[in-house]
Amino acid sequence: MVKKLTRHGNSLALVIDKPVLDLLEIDADTPLSLTTDGQCLIVSPVRNASRRKRFEEAVKEGNRKYGKALKKLSE
């Protein structure tokens, strides 16, 4: 996807299409982190630490319940 910046007052804005926002679960209230590797601009949502912990716990529980079955399926 190629995008152009849009003038917004004295600044430039990047308009993100709704399907991308929906995919990343981003809305107007989601804080975003802007970083760069020196060549690319990286925009990522700031995720809540408790949300990350819940996700990791869910993965651990899924592995506990279904790990053996998933391992057999991968063989």
N, C-alpha and C positions, 0 to 999 in steps of 0.2 A: 504494500500500500504506500503510495507516494502522497505526501501532504505538503501544503504550503502554509506558511505562517500568515495570520490575519492581523492587520493593524487594529489595535485596541487602545485608543488614546495615544500616549507617547510610548507604548509598549507593543510587543508582538505577542499574539496568542496562538496556541496550537489547538485546533478543534478536534476532539476525539469522537469518532462515530459511536452511536448508541450501542450497536452490537459488541464493540470492543469493551465499552464501559460495562455492559451486562456480563460479558464473559469474565471480566476481572472483578466483578462486584464492586464497582466504583460508582459513586454518585457525587453530587455537588458538595457534600459534607465530608467526603473521604480525604484525609490529609495525604498528600503525595510527597515523596522524596525525590529530589532531583540530584543526580550524580553524573559524573562523566569519567570516562577512562582516558580522556585526552583527545579522543577522536569522535566518540559517540555520546549523545545525551541519553541518559537512562532515567526514565520516569517510572516509579513503582509506588504502589500504595503502601502506606505505613500500616502495618498490621499490629493489632493489639496482642500483647504478650500472652494474655489469657486465652485468646483464640488459638494461638500457636500451640499452647500447652494442651488444649482440648483436642486439637488435631492429632498431636503426637500420641496422646492417650488413646484416641480412637484407632490409630494405626497399630499401636501395641496390642489393643484388645482384638482387633481383626487378625493380627498375626497369631495371637494366642488361640483364637477360635478356629481359624481356617489355615494356619501355616502349613500343617502337614498335607492337607488337600491341595493347596496351591503348589507346594513343592512337587507332589506327584504329578500334577497337571503340567508342570514345566519340564518334566523328564521325557 
